Amino acid sequence: MGNSLSESRAQEARNKAVIERYFHEVLDRKKFDLMPELMAPGVVLHRSGFDVTGLDAAIQRLRATLQDYTAFRSELSGLMAESDMVAVRISHHTTVRPHTFRSRAGTVSVGKDQALNWTAIVQFRVQDGKIVEEWVMRDELGMLAQMGTITVGK
């Protein structure tokens, strides 16, 4: 029985390492060539209102999204794993370029480079050492407030 528990913990540690690499190497350093190593061919990225299905579509989506940032740094906290699931609280610290920002609240025109930071809760399902599903819930209200498009009452 003890061996099974230690194997499970070892697998959970490996799953957490995959997620750390995803954030620090793929997102922060834009090493998209590592994605086939970290994501399954049929990966599904669940976003509010739509899904991105398949490795090629995931690579295209992340490339397109990250081109809007000149700097991108992720701080992970509360990284937890249980069985094939991994969850993490994340803080992204970025400099955003002028572009059209799309959120659940609508679109916003970003007119100049500016610092933009946000938090998110992200969950993953990892199978055979690769991400097979990702769910993201980010603080879009905080992002919109930083961009000056909304005011939060006091």
N, CA, C and O atoms as a GROMACS GRO file, in nm:
protein
  616
    1MET      N    1   0.083  -0.119   0.000
    1MET     CA    2   0.000   0.000   0.000
    1MET      C    3   0.087   0.125   0.000
    1MET      O    4   0.058   0.219  -0.074
    2GLY      N    5   0.192   0.128   0.081
    2GLY     CA    6   0.281   0.243   0.088
    2GLY      C    7   0.346   0.273  -0.045
    2GLY      O    8   0.366   0.390  -0.079
    3ASN      N    9   0.379   0.169  -0.120
    3ASN     CA   10   0.442   0.188  -0.251
    3ASN      C   11   0.348   0.260  -0.346
    3ASN      O   12   0.391   0.346  -0.424
    4SER      N   13   0.220   0.225  -0.342
    4SER     CA   14   0.120   0.290  -0.426
    4SER      C   15   0.108   0.438  -0.393
    4SER      O   16   0.095   0.521  -0.483
    5LEU      N   17   0.113   0.472  -0.265
    5LEU     CA   18   0.105   0.611  -0.221
    5LEU      C   19   0.228   0.688  -0.269
    5LEU      O   20   0.216   0.801  -0.316
    6SER      N   21   0.345   0.628  -0.256
    6SER     CA   22   0.466   0.697  -0.300
    6SER      C   23   0.469   0.713  -0.452
    6SER      O   24   0.518   0.814  -0.503
    7GLU      N   25   0.416   0.614  -0.525
    7GLU     CA   26   0.407   0.626  -0.671
    7GLU      C   27   0.310   0.739  -0.709
    7GLU      O   28   0.337   0.816  -0.802
    8SER      N   29   0.200   0.747  -0.638
    8SER     CA   30   0.102   0.853  -0.664
    8SER      C   31   0.162   0.991  -0.638
    8SER      O   32   0.143   1.083  -0.717
    9ARG      N   33   0.234   1.005  -0.528
    9ARG     CA   34   0.299   1.134  -0.497
    9ARG      C   35   0.406   1.169  -0.600
    9ARG      O   36   0.421   1.285  -0.637
   10ALA      N   37   0.479   1.070  -0.645
   10ALA     CA   38   0.582   1.094  -0.747
   10ALA      C   39   0.517   1.140  -0.877
   10ALA      O   40   0.568   1.231  -0.944
   11GLN      N   41   0.404   1.078  -0.914
   11GLN     CA   42   0.332   1.118  -1.035
   11GLN      C   43   0.279   1.261  -1.021
   11GLN      O   44   0.286   1.340  -1.115
   12GLU      N   45   0.224   1.293  -0.904
   12GLU     CA   46   0.173   1.428  -0.880
   12GLU      C   47   0.286   1.531  -0.889
   12GLU      O   48   0.265   1.640  -0.941
   13ALA      N   49   0.404   1.498  -0.839
   13ALA     CA   50   0.520   1.588  -0.847
   13ALA      C   51   0.561   1.607  -0.994
   13ALA      O   52   0.595   1.719  -1.034
   14ARG      N   53   0.558   1.501  -1.073
   14ARG     CA   54   0.590   1.512  -1.216
   14ARG      C   55   0.486   1.599  -1.287
   14ARG      O   56   0.522   1.680  -1.373
   15ASN      N   57   0.359   1.582  -1.252
   15ASN     CA   58   0.253   1.663  -1.313
   15ASN      C   59   0.272   1.811  -1.280
   15ASN      O   60   0.255   1.897  -1.367
   16LYS      N   61   0.308   1.842  -1.156
   16LYS     CA   62   0.334   1.980  -1.116
   16LYS      C   63   0.452   2.038  -1.195
   16LYS      O   64   0.449   2.154  -1.234
   17ALA      N   65   0.554   1.958  -1.217
   17ALA     CA   66   0.671   2.004  -1.292
   17ALA      C   67   0.633   2.039  -1.436
   17ALA      O   68   0.685   2.135  -1.493
   18VAL      N   69   0.541   1.962  -1.497
   18VAL     CA   70   0.493   1.993  -1.632
   18VAL      C   71   0.427   2.130  -1.633
   18VAL      O   72   0.450   2.210  -1.725
   19ILE      N   73   0.347   2.159  -1.534
   19ILE     CA   74   0.275   2.287  -1.527
   19ILE      C   75   0.373   2.402  -1.505
   19ILE      O   76   0.359   2.508  -1.567
   20GLU      N   77   0.471   2.383  -1.419
   20GLU     CA   78   0.572   2.487  -1.398
   20GLU      C   79   0.647   2.518  -1.527
   20GLU      O   80   0.670   2.634  -1.559
   21ARG      N   81   0.683   2.414  -1.602
   21ARG     CA   82   0.752   2.436  -1.730
   21ARG      C   83   0.662   2.510  -1.828
   21ARG      O   84   0.709   2.598  -1.900
   22TYR      N   85   0.534   2.474  -1.831
   22TYR     CA   86   0.439   2.540  -1.922
   22TYR      C   87   0.439   2.691  -1.897
   22TYR      O   88   0.450   2.769  -1.991
   23PHE      N   89   0.426   2.731  -1.771
   23PHE     CA   90   0.422   2.874  -1.741
   23PHE      C   91   0.557   2.941  -1.763
   23PHE      O   92   0.565   3.044  -1.831
   24HIS      N   93   0.663   2.885  -1.707
   24HIS     CA   94   0.792   2.953  -1.708
   24HIS      C   95   0.867   2.944  -1.841
   24HIS      O   96   0.941   3.036  -1.876
   25GLU      N   97   0.848   2.836  -1.915
   25GLU     CA   98   0.920   2.823  -2.042
   25GLU      C   99   0.834   2.862  -2.162
   25GLU      O  100   0.880   2.937  -2.248
   26VAL      N  101   0.710   2.813  -2.168
   26VAL     CA  102   0.626   2.842  -2.285
   26VAL      C  103   0.570   2.984  -2.276
   26VAL      O  104   0.589   3.064  -2.368
   27LEU      N  105   0.501   3.017  -2.168
   27LEU     CA  106   0.440   3.149  -2.159
   27LEU      C  107   0.544   3.260  -2.136
   27LEU      O  108   0.549   3.356  -2.212
   28ASP      N  109   0.625   3.245  -2.032
   28ASP     CA  110   0.718   3.352  -1.998
   28ASP      C  111   0.828   3.372  -2.103
   28ASP      O  112   0.865   3.485  -2.133
   29ARG      N  113   0.880   3.263  -2.158
   29ARG     CA  114   0.993   3.274  -2.251
   29ARG      C  115   0.954   3.248  -2.397
   29ARG      O  116   1.038   3.247  -2.486
   30LYS      N  117   0.823   3.227  -2.418
   30LYS     CA  118   0.767   3.208  -2.552
   30LYS      C  119   0.838   3.096  -2.630
   30LYS      O  120   0.865   3.110  -2.749
   31LYS      N  121   0.866   2.986  -2.561
   31LYS     CA  122   0.927   2.870  -2.625
   31LYS      C  123   0.817   2.776  -2.674
   31LYS      O  124   0.794   2.670  -2.616
   32PHE      N  125   0.750   2.816  -2.781
   32PHE     CA  126   0.637   2.740  -2.835
   32PHE      C  127   0.679   2.603  -2.886
   32PHE      O  128   0.597   2.512  -2.894
   33ASP      N  129   0.807   2.588  -2.921
   33ASP     CA  130   0.856   2.458  -2.970
   33ASP      C  131   0.851   2.350  -2.861
   33ASP      O  132   0.860   2.232  -2.893
   34LEU      N  133   0.835   2.389  -2.735
   34LEU     CA  134   0.824   2.290  -2.626
   34LEU      C  135   0.682   2.238  -2.608
   34LEU      O  136   0.661   2.139  -2.537
   35MET      N  137   0.586   2.302  -2.671
   35MET     CA  138   0.446   2.263  -2.647
   35MET      C  139   0.416   2.118  -2.681
   35MET      O  140   0.342   2.055  -2.605
   36PRO      N  141   0.470   2.060  -2.790
   36PRO     CA  142   0.442   1.918  -2.815
   36PRO      C  143   0.495   1.826  -2.704
   36PRO      O  144   0.444   1.716  -2.685
   37GLU      N  145   0.596   1.871  -2.633
   37GLU     CA  146   0.652   1.794  -2.522
   37GLU      C  147   0.563   1.803  -2.398
   37GLU      O  148   0.562   1.712  -2.315
   38LEU      N  149   0.489   1.914  -2.385
   38LEU     CA  150   0.412   1.940  -2.264
   38LEU      C  151   0.262   1.919  -2.281
   38LEU      O  152   0.190   1.906  -2.182
   39MET      N  153   0.213   1.915  -2.406
   39MET     CA  154   0.069   1.903  -2.430
   39MET      C  155   0.040   1.785  -2.521
   39MET      O  156   0.115   1.754  -2.613
   40ALA      N  157  -0.072   1.719  -2.493
   40ALA     CA  158  -0.116   1.607  -2.574
   40ALA      C  159  -0.169   1.658  -2.709
   40ALA      O  160  -0.214   1.772  -2.717
   41PRO      N  161  -0.164   1.575  -2.814
   41PRO     CA  162  -0.214   1.618  -2.945
   41PRO      C  163  -0.360   1.665  -2.942
   41PRO      O  164  -0.397   1.755  -3.018
   42GLY      N  165  -0.442   1.605  -2.857
   42GLY     CA  166  -0.584   1.642  -2.850
   42GLY      C  167  -0.616   1.738  -2.736
   42GLY      O  168  -0.731   1.743  -2.691
   43VAL      N  169  -0.519   1.814  -2.688
   43VAL     CA  170  -0.538   1.904  -2.576
   43VAL      C  171  -0.659   1.996  -2.599
   43VAL      O  172  -0.687   2.036  -2.712
   44VAL      N  173  -0.729   2.029  -2.491
   44VAL     CA  174  -0.842   2.122  -2.498
   44VAL      C  175  -0.817   2.234  -2.397
   44VAL      O  176  -0.804   2.208  -2.277
   45LEU      N  177  -0.809   2.358  -2.446
   45LEU     CA  178  -0.796   2.476  -2.361
   45LEU      C  179  -0.936   2.535  -2.346
   45LEU      O  180  -0.992   2.587  -2.442
   46HIS      N  181  -0.991   2.526  -2.227
   46HIS     CA  182  -1.126   2.577  -2.202
   46HIS      C  183  -1.116   2.725  -2.164
   46HIS      O  184  -1.049   2.760  -2.066
   47ARG      N  185  -1.180   2.810  -2.241
   47ARG     CA  186  -1.185   2.954  -2.214
   47ARG      C  187  -1.330   2.993  -2.195
   47ARG      O  188  -1.420   2.920  -2.237
   48SER      N  189  -1.353   3.107  -2.132
   48SER     CA  190  -1.491   3.153  -2.113
   48SER      C  191  -1.557   3.172  -2.248
   48SER      O  192  -1.516   3.257  -2.327
   49GLY      N  193  -1.660   3.092  -2.275
   49GLY     CA  194  -1.735   3.107  -2.399
   49GLY      C  195  -1.686   3.026  -2.517
   49GLY      O  196  -1.757   3.019  -2.618
   50PHE      N  197  -1.567   2.965  -2.509
   50PHE     CA  198  -1.519   2.884  -2.622
   50PHE      C  199  -1.408   2.790  -2.577
   50PHE      O  200  -1.349   2.808  -2.470
   51ASP      N  201  -1.381   2.690  -2.659
   51ASP     CA  202  -1.271   2.596  -2.635
   51ASP      C  203  -1.174   2.603  -2.752
   51ASP      O  204  -1.214   2.630  -2.866
   52VAL      N  205  -1.048   2.578  -2.723
   52VAL     CA  206  -0.945   2.563  -2.826
   52VAL      C  207  -0.907   2.416  -2.822
   52VAL      O  208  -0.861   2.366  -2.719
   53THR      N  209  -0.925   2.346  -2.934
   53THR     CA  210  -0.904   2.201  -2.935
   53THR      C  211  -0.791   2.163  -3.029
   53THR      O  212  -0.788   2.205  -3.145
   54GLY      N  213  -0.698   2.084  -2.978
   54GLY     CA  214  -0.586   2.033  -3.057
   54GLY      C  215  -0.459   2.112  -3.034
   54GLY      O  216  -0.463   2.232  -3.006
   55LEU      N  217  -0.347   2.043  -3.046
   55LEU     CA  218  -0.217   2.103  -3.020
   55LEU      C  219  -0.186   2.218  -3.116
   55LEU      O  220  -0.141   2.324  -3.072
   56ASP      N  221  -0.211   2.200  -3.244
   56ASP     CA  222  -0.182   2.307  -3.340
   56ASP      C  223  -0.264   2.432  -3.310
   56ASP      O  224  -0.212   2.544  -3.315
   57ALA      N  225  -0.392   2.415  -3.278
   57ALA     CA  226  -0.478   2.529  -3.245
   57ALA      C  227  -0.430   2.595  -3.115
   57ALA      O  228  -0.435   2.717  -3.103
   58ALA      N  229  -0.385   2.516  -3.018
   58ALA     CA  230  -0.335   2.571  -2.891
   58ALA      C  231  -0.209   2.654  -2.915
   58ALA      O  232  -0.194   2.763  -2.859
   59ILE      N  233  -0.119   2.604  -2.998
   59ILE     CA  234   0.003   2.678  -3.031
   59ILE      C  235  -0.034   2.810  -3.100
   59ILE      O  236   0.018   2.915  -3.063
   60GLN      N  237  -0.123   2.805  -3.198
   60GLN     CA  238  -0.166   2.927  -3.267
   60GLN      C  239  -0.229   3.026  -3.171
   60GLN      O  240  -0.201   3.145  -3.178
   61ARG      N  241  -0.315   2.978  -3.082
   61ARG     CA  242  -0.384   3.066  -2.987
   61ARG      C  243  -0.285   3.134  -2.892
   61ARG      O  244  -0.294   3.254  -2.870
   62LEU      N  245  -0.192   3.057  -2.837
   62LEU     CA  246  -0.095   3.115  -2.745
   62LEU      C  247   0.000   3.212  -2.815
   62LEU      O  248   0.035   3.316  -2.760
   63ARG      N  249   0.042   3.177  -2.936
   63ARG     CA  250   0.126   3.271  -3.014
   63ARG      C  251   0.054   3.403  -3.036
   63ARG      O  252   0.111   3.510  -3.014
   64ALA      N  253  -0.071   3.395  -3.080
   64ALA     CA  254  -0.150   3.515  -3.109
   64ALA      C  255  -0.172   3.598  -2.983
   64ALA      O  256  -0.162   3.720  -2.986
   65THR      N  257  -0.202   3.532  -2.872
   65THR     CA  258  -0.226   3.603  -2.747
   65THR      C  259  -0.097   3.670  -2.697
   65THR      O  260  -0.099   3.787  -2.659
   66LEU      N  261   0.013   3.597  -2.697
   66LEU     CA  262   0.137   3.650  -2.639
   66LEU      C  263   0.204   3.756  -2.726
   66LEU      O  264   0.293   3.827  -2.679
   67GLN      N  265   0.164   3.768  -2.852
   67GLN     CA  266   0.221   3.874  -2.935
   67GLN      C  267   0.176   4.012  -2.886
   67GLN      O  268   0.236   4.114  -2.922
   68ASP      N  269   0.070   4.016  -2.806
   68ASP     CA  270   0.020   4.143  -2.752
   68ASP      C  271   0.099   4.191  -2.630
   68ASP      O  272   0.069   4.297  -2.575
   69TYR      N  273   0.201   4.115  -2.588
   69TYR     CA  274   0.280   4.150  -2.470
   69TYR      C  275   0.428   4.157  -2.504
   69TYR      O  276   0.482   4.068  -2.571
   70THR      N  277   0.495   4.265  -2.459
   70THR     CA  278   0.640   4.275  -2.481
   70THR      C  279   0.716   4.208  -2.368
   70THR      O  280   0.831   4.170  -2.385
   71ALA      N  281   0.654   4.194  -2.254
   71ALA     CA  282   0.714   4.126  -2.139
   71ALA      C  283   0.605   4.040  -2.077
   71ALA      O  284   0.487   4.076  -2.078
   72PHE      N  285   0.645   3.927  -2.022
   72PHE     CA  286   0.547   3.837  -1.961
   72PHE      C  287   0.620   3.755  -1.855
   72PHE      O  288   0.716   3.684  -1.885
   73ARG      N  289   0.574   3.766  -1.730
   73ARG     CA  290   0.634   3.691  -1.621
   73ARG      C  291   0.523   3.634  -1.533
   73ARG      O  292   0.428   3.705  -1.499
   74SER      N  293   0.536   3.507  -1.498
   74SER     CA  294   0.435   3.439  -1.418
   74SER      C  295   0.491   3.402  -1.281
   74SER      O  296   0.601   3.350  -1.269
   75GLU      N  297   0.412   3.430  -1.178
   75GLU     CA  298   0.444   3.386  -1.042
   75GLU      C  299   0.340   3.283  -1.002
   75GLU      O  300   0.220   3.312  -1.000
   76LEU      N  301   0.384   3.163  -0.969
   76LEU     CA  302   0.294   3.056  -0.929
   76LEU      C  303   0.290   3.046  -0.778
   76LEU      O  304   0.393   3.054  -0.711
   77SER      N  305   0.170   3.028  -0.724
   77SER     CA  306   0.157   3.003  -0.580
   77SER      C  307   0.041   2.904  -0.561
   77SER      O  308  -0.048   2.893  -0.645
   78GLY      N  309   0.046   2.834  -0.450
   78GLY     CA  310  -0.061   2.740  -0.422
   78GLY      C  311  -0.071   2.627  -0.523
   78GLY      O  312  -0.180   2.578  -0.550
   79LEU      N  313   0.042   2.585  -0.580
   79LEU     CA  314   0.042   2.476  -0.678
   79LEU      C  315   0.007   2.346  -0.605
   79LEU      O  316   0.079   2.302  -0.515
   80MET      N  317  -0.105   2.283  -0.647
   80MET     CA  318  -0.153   2.161  -0.582
   80MET      C  319  -0.182   2.055  -0.687
   80MET      O  320  -0.227   2.086  -0.798
   81ALA      N  321  -0.155   1.931  -0.653
   81ALA     CA  322  -0.185   1.820  -0.743
   81ALA      C  323  -0.254   1.709  -0.666
   81ALA      O  324  -0.221   1.680  -0.552
   82GLU      N  325  -0.351   1.649  -0.732
   82GLU     CA  326  -0.417   1.531  -0.679
   82GLU      C  327  -0.456   1.445  -0.797
   82GLU      O  328  -0.530   1.487  -0.885
   83SER      N  329  -0.406   1.324  -0.796
   83SER     CA  330  -0.429   1.232  -0.907
   83SER      C  331  -0.383   1.297  -1.037
   83SER      O  332  -0.267   1.337  -1.047
   84ASP      N  333  -0.472   1.308  -1.137
   84ASP     CA  334  -0.430   1.366  -1.266
   84ASP      C  335  -0.462   1.515  -1.278
   84ASP      O  336  -0.445   1.574  -1.384
   85MET      N  337  -0.508   1.577  -1.167
   85MET     CA  338  -0.544   1.719  -1.168
   85MET      C  339  -0.437   1.803  -1.098
   85MET      O  340  -0.380   1.764  -0.997
   86VAL      N  341  -0.412   1.922  -1.157
   86VAL     CA  342  -0.320   2.019  -1.098
   86VAL      C  343  -0.392   2.153  -1.099
   86VAL      O  344  -0.452   2.191  -1.199
   87ALA      N  345  -0.384   2.226  -0.988
   87ALA     CA  346  -0.443   2.359  -0.978
   87ALA      C  347  -0.337   2.456  -0.928
   87ALA      O  348  -0.249   2.418  -0.850
   88VAL      N  349  -0.347   2.582  -0.973
   88VAL     CA  350  -0.249   2.682  -0.933
   88VAL      C  351  -0.313   2.820  -0.932
   88VAL      O  352  -0.396   2.853  -1.016
   89ARG      N  353  -0.271   2.901  -0.833
   89ARG     CA  354  -0.300   3.044  -0.836
   89ARG      C  355  -0.182   3.108  -0.906
   89ARG      O  356  -0.067   3.074  -0.880
   90ILE      N  357  -0.210   3.200  -0.995
   90ILE     CA  358  -0.102   3.259  -1.074
   90ILE      C  359  -0.117   3.410  -1.076
   90ILE      O  360  -0.228   3.463  -1.076
   91SER      N  361  -0.005   3.478  -1.077
   91SER     CA  362  -0.001   3.623  -1.100
   91SER      C  363   0.083   3.645  -1.224
   91SER      O  364   0.198   3.602  -1.231
   92HIS      N  365   0.024   3.712  -1.323
   92HIS     CA  366   0.099   3.747  -1.444
   92HIS      C  367   0.137   3.894  -1.435
   92HIS      O  368   0.055   3.978  -1.402
   93HIS      N  369   0.262   3.923  -1.466
   93HIS     CA  370   0.315   4.060  -1.468
   93HIS      C  371   0.361   4.086  -1.611
   93HIS      O  372   0.450   4.017  -1.662
   94THR      N  373   0.300   4.184  -1.676
   94THR     CA  374   0.324   4.203  -1.819
   94THR      C  375   0.338   4.349  -1.856
   94THR      O  376   0.308   4.440  -1.777
   95THR      N  377   0.383   4.369  -1.978
   95THR     CA  378   0.370   4.497  -2.046
   95THR      C  379   0.290   4.466  -2.172
   95THR      O  380   0.332   4.386  -2.255
   96VAL      N  381   0.176   4.531  -2.184
   96VAL     CA  382   0.086   4.503  -2.296
   96VAL      C  383   0.110   4.606  -2.407
   96VAL      O  384   0.132   4.724  -2.380
   97ARG      N  385   0.107   4.559  -2.532
   97ARG     CA  386   0.122   4.646  -2.649
   97ARG      C  387  -0.014   4.698  -2.692
   97ARG      O  388  -0.117   4.644  -2.650
   98PRO      N  389  -0.017   4.803  -2.774
   98PRO     CA  390  -0.145   4.849  -2.830
   98PRO      C  391  -0.211   4.736  -2.910
   98PRO      O  392  -0.148   4.675  -2.997
   99HIS      N  393  -0.336   4.708  -2.880
   99HIS     CA  394  -0.413   4.606  -2.952
   99HIS      C  395  -0.558   4.614  -2.905
   99HIS      O  396  -0.592   4.697  -2.820
  100THR      N  397  -0.642   4.530  -2.960
  100THR     CA  398  -0.780   4.520  -2.915
  100THR      C  399  -0.788   4.407  -2.814
  100THR      O  400  -0.770   4.290  -2.848
  101PHE      N  401  -0.815   4.442  -2.689
  101PHE     CA  402  -0.825   4.346  -2.580
  101PHE      C  403  -0.967   4.292  -2.576
  101PHE      O  404  -1.063   4.369  -2.568
  102ARG      N  405  -0.981   4.161  -2.580
  102ARG     CA  406  -1.113   4.098  -2.576
  102ARG      C  407  -1.134   4.034  -2.439
  102ARG      O  408  -1.051   3.957  -2.390
  103SER      N  409  -1.248   4.066  -2.379
  103SER     CA  410  -1.283   4.008  -2.250
  103SER      C  411  -1.429   3.968  -2.253
  103SER      O  412  -1.500   3.994  -2.351
  104ARG      N  413  -1.474   3.905  -2.147
  104ARG     CA  414  -1.615   3.868  -2.137
  104ARG      C  415  -1.704   3.992  -2.130
  104ARG      O  416  -1.823   3.984  -2.159
  105ALA      N  417  -1.646   4.107  -2.093
  105ALA     CA  418  -1.723   4.232  -2.083
  105ALA      C  419  -1.724   4.309  -2.215
  105ALA      O  420  -1.785   4.416  -2.224
  106GLY      N  421  -1.656   4.257  -2.316
  106GLY     CA  422  -1.650   4.325  -2.446
  106GLY      C  423  -1.507   4.352  -2.487
  106GLY      O  424  -1.413   4.298  -2.427
  107THR      N  425  -1.489   4.436  -2.588
  107THR     CA  426  -1.356   4.466  -2.639
  107THR      C  427  -1.315   4.606  -2.597
  107THR      O  428  -1.398   4.696  -2.584
  108VAL      N  429  -1.185   4.622  -2.577
  108VAL     CA  430  -1.127   4.749  -2.536
  108VAL      C  431  -1.006   4.775  -2.623
  108VAL      O  432  -0.927   4.684  -2.649
  109SER      N  433  -0.991   4.897  -2.669
  109SER     CA  434  -0.874   4.935  -2.748
  109SER      C  435  -0.764   4.981  -2.653
  109SER      O  436  -0.782   5.078  -2.579
  110VAL      N  437  -0.650   4.912  -2.655
  110VAL     CA  438  -0.534   4.951  -2.577
  110VAL      C  439  -0.449   5.038  -2.668
  110VAL      O  440  -0.398   4.990  -2.770
  111GLY      N  441  -0.432   5.166  -2.633
  111GLY     CA  442  -0.368   5.262  -2.723
  111GLY      C  443  -0.219   5.278  -2.709
  111GLY      O  444  -0.154   5.332  -2.798
  112LYS      N  445  -0.161   5.231  -2.598
  112LYS     CA  446  -0.017   5.248  -2.576
  112LYS      C  447   0.036   5.134  -2.492
  112LYS      O  448  -0.040   5.064  -2.425
  113ASP      N  449   0.168   5.117  -2.494
  113ASP     CA  450   0.230   5.018  -2.406
  113ASP      C  451   0.201   5.056  -2.262
  113ASP      O  452   0.211   5.173  -2.224
  114GLN      N  453   0.165   4.958  -2.181
  114GLN     CA  454   0.143   4.985  -2.039
  114GLN      C  455   0.158   4.858  -1.958
  114GLN      O  456   0.139   4.747  -2.008
  115ALA      N  457   0.193   4.876  -1.832
  115ALA     CA  458   0.203   4.763  -1.740
  115ALA      C  459   0.063   4.708  -1.717
  115ALA      O  460  -0.034   4.783  -1.707
  116LEU      N  461   0.053   4.578  -1.710
  116LEU     CA  462  -0.075   4.512  -1.683
  116LEU      C  463  -0.045   4.385  -1.604
  116LEU      O  464   0.033   4.300  -1.647
  117ASN      N  465  -0.108   4.374  -1.488
  117ASN     CA  466  -0.088   4.258  -1.401
  117ASN      C  467  -0.223   4.201  -1.364
  117ASN      O  468  -0.319   4.276  -1.343
  118TRP      N  469  -0.231   4.070  -1.354
  118TRP     CA  470  -0.357   4.008  -1.313
  118TRP      C  471  -0.331   3.874  -1.247
  118TRP      O  472  -0.224   3.814  -1.260
  119THR      N  473  -0.434   3.830  -1.176
  119THR     CA  474  -0.428   3.698  -1.112
  119THR      C  475  -0.526   3.606  -1.184
  119THR      O  476  -0.618   3.650  -1.253
  120ALA      N  477  -0.504   3.478  -1.165
  120ALA     CA  478  -0.593   3.378  -1.225
  120ALA      C  479  -0.584   3.250  -1.142
  120ALA      O  480  -0.487   3.226  -1.071
  121ILE      N  481  -0.688   3.171  -1.155
  121ILE     CA  482  -0.686   3.034  -1.104
  121ILE      C  483  -0.689   2.946  -1.229
  121ILE      O  484  -0.775   2.963  -1.315
  122VAL      N  485  -0.596   2.853  -1.237
  122VAL     CA  486  -0.588   2.766  -1.354
  122VAL      C  487  -0.586   2.621  -1.307
  122VAL      O  488  -0.513   2.585  -1.215
  123GLN      N  489  -0.667   2.539  -1.372
  123GLN     CA  490  -0.670   2.396  -1.343
  123GLN      C  491  -0.627   2.320  -1.469
  123GLN      O  492  -0.656   2.362  -1.581
  124PHE      N  493  -0.560   2.211  -1.448
  124PHE     CA  494  -0.512   2.126  -1.557
  124PHE      C  495  -0.546   1.981  -1.528
  124PHE      O  496  -0.557   1.939  -1.412
  125ARG      N  497  -0.563   1.907  -1.635
  125ARG     CA  498  -0.566   1.760  -1.625
  125ARG      C  499  -0.446   1.713  -1.705
  125ARG      O  500  -0.427   1.750  -1.820
  126VAL      N  501  -0.364   1.630  -1.640
  126VAL     CA  502  -0.239   1.583  -1.700
  126VAL      C  503  -0.246   1.431  -1.712
  126VAL      O  504  -0.283   1.361  -1.618
  127GLN      N  505  -0.212   1.382  -1.830
  127GLN     CA  506  -0.216   1.237  -1.855
  127GLN      C  507  -0.087   1.198  -1.927
  127GLN      O  508  -0.050   1.259  -2.027
  128ASP      N  509  -0.021   1.096  -1.877
  128ASP     CA  510   0.104   1.048  -1.936
  128ASP      C  511   0.206   1.160  -1.954
  128ASP      O  512   0.276   1.166  -2.055
  129GLY      N  513   0.213   1.249  -1.855
  129GLY     CA  514   0.313   1.355  -1.857
  129GLY      C  515   0.281   1.473  -1.948
  129GLY      O  516   0.368   1.557  -1.971
  130LYS      N  517   0.158   1.479  -2.001
  130LYS     CA  518   0.120   1.589  -2.090
  130LYS      C  519  -0.013   1.650  -2.049
  130LYS      O  520  -0.102   1.581  -1.999
  131ILE      N  521  -0.025   1.780  -2.071
  131ILE     CA  522  -0.150   1.850  -2.043
  131ILE      C  523  -0.254   1.805  -2.144
  131ILE      O  524  -0.231   1.812  -2.265
  132VAL      N  525  -0.370   1.760  -2.095
  132VAL     CA  526  -0.479   1.721  -2.185
  132VAL      C  527  -0.596   1.820  -2.177
  132VAL      O  528  -0.675   1.830  -2.271
  133GLU      N  529  -0.606   1.892  -2.064
  133GLU     CA  530  -0.709   1.995  -2.051
  133GLU      C  531  -0.657   2.107  -1.962
  133GLU      O  532  -0.579   2.085  -1.869
  134GLU      N  533  -0.704   2.230  -1.993
  134GLU     CA  534  -0.671   2.347  -1.912
  134GLU      C  535  -0.796   2.434  -1.899
  134GLU      O  536  -0.866   2.459  -1.998
  135TRP      N  537  -0.824   2.480  -1.776
  135TRP     CA  538  -0.935   2.573  -1.751
  135TRP      C  539  -0.874   2.697  -1.687
  135TRP      O  540  -0.797   2.686  -1.592
  136VAL      N  541  -0.909   2.816  -1.739
  136VAL     CA  542  -0.855   2.941  -1.686
  136VAL      C  543  -0.969   3.032  -1.642
  136VAL      O  544  -1.067   3.050  -1.715
  137MET      N  545  -0.955   3.089  -1.523
  137MET     CA  546  -1.047   3.193  -1.477
  137MET      C  547  -0.960   3.309  -1.430
  137MET      O  548  -0.901   3.303  -1.323
  138ARG      N  549  -0.954   3.415  -1.513
  138ARG     CA  550  -0.867   3.528  -1.480
  138ARG      C  551  -0.949   3.648  -1.432
  138ARG      O  552  -1.070   3.656  -1.458
  139ASP      N  553  -0.883   3.740  -1.365
  139ASP     CA  554  -0.945   3.859  -1.310
  139ASP      C  555  -0.957   3.967  -1.417
  139ASP      O  556  -0.878   4.062  -1.420
  140GLU      N  557  -1.055   3.951  -1.505
  140GLU     CA  558  -1.072   4.048  -1.614
  140GLU      C  559  -1.120   4.184  -1.563
  140GLU      O  560  -1.086   4.286  -1.622
  141LEU      N  561  -1.196   4.187  -1.456
  141LEU     CA  562  -1.240   4.315  -1.399
  141LEU      C  563  -1.118   4.397  -1.356
  141LEU      O  564  -1.109   4.517  -1.384
  142GLY      N  565  -1.025   4.333  -1.288
  142GLY     CA  566  -0.902   4.401  -1.247
  142GLY      C  567  -0.821   4.448  -1.366
  142GLY      O  568  -0.762   4.556  -1.363
  143MET      N  569  -0.817   4.368  -1.472
  143MET     CA  570  -0.743   4.406  -1.593
  143MET      C  571  -0.807   4.530  -1.656
  143MET      O  572  -0.736   4.623  -1.693
  144LEU      N  573  -0.939   4.530  -1.668
  144LEU     CA  574  -1.009   4.644  -1.728
  144LEU      C  575  -0.990   4.771  -1.644
  144LEU      O  576  -0.977   4.880  -1.699
  145ALA      N  577  -0.989   4.757  -1.513
  145ALA     CA  578  -0.967   4.872  -1.426
  145ALA      C  579  -0.827   4.930  -1.447
  145ALA      O  580  -0.810   5.052  -1.451
  146GLN      N  581  -0.726   4.844  -1.461
  146GLN     CA  582  -0.590   4.891  -1.486
  146GLN      C  583  -0.578   4.963  -1.620
  146GLN      O  584  -0.499   5.057  -1.633
  147MET      N  585  -0.655   4.919  -1.718
  147MET     CA  586  -0.651   4.982  -1.851
  147MET      C  587  -0.731   5.111  -1.854
  147MET      O  588  -0.733   5.181  -1.955
  148GLY      N  589  -0.797   5.144  -1.742
  148GLY     CA  590  -0.871   5.269  -1.733
  148GLY      C  591  -1.006   5.268  -1.803
  148GLY      O  592  -1.063   5.374  -1.829
  149THR      N  593  -1.058   5.151  -1.835
  149THR     CA  594  -1.184   5.145  -1.908
  149THR      C  595  -1.303   5.138  -1.814
  149THR      O  596  -1.416   5.164  -1.856
  150ILE      N  597  -1.278   5.104  -1.688
  150ILE     CA  598  -1.386   5.104  -1.588
  150ILE      C  599  -1.330   5.164  -1.461
  150ILE      O  600  -1.209   5.164  -1.438
  151THR      N  601  -1.419   5.214  -1.379
  151THR     CA  602  -1.379   5.264  -1.247
  151THR      C  603  -1.448   5.178  -1.143
  151THR      O  604  -1.567   5.147  -1.154
  152VAL      N  605  -1.374   5.141  -1.045
  152VAL     CA  606  -1.429   5.060  -0.938
  152VAL      C  607  -1.461   5.154  -0.822
  152VAL      O  608  -1.373   5.226  -0.773
  153GLY      N  609  -1.587   5.155  -0.778
  153GLY     CA  610  -1.631   5.244  -0.670
  153GLY      C  611  -1.562   5.219  -0.540
  153GLY      O  612  -1.514   5.108  -0.514
  154LYS      N  613  -1.556   5.322  -0.457
  154LYS     CA  614  -1.489   5.308  -0.326
  154LYS      C  615  -1.591   5.302  -0.216
  154LYS      O  616  -1.555   5.291  -0.099
   0.00000   0.00000   0.00000
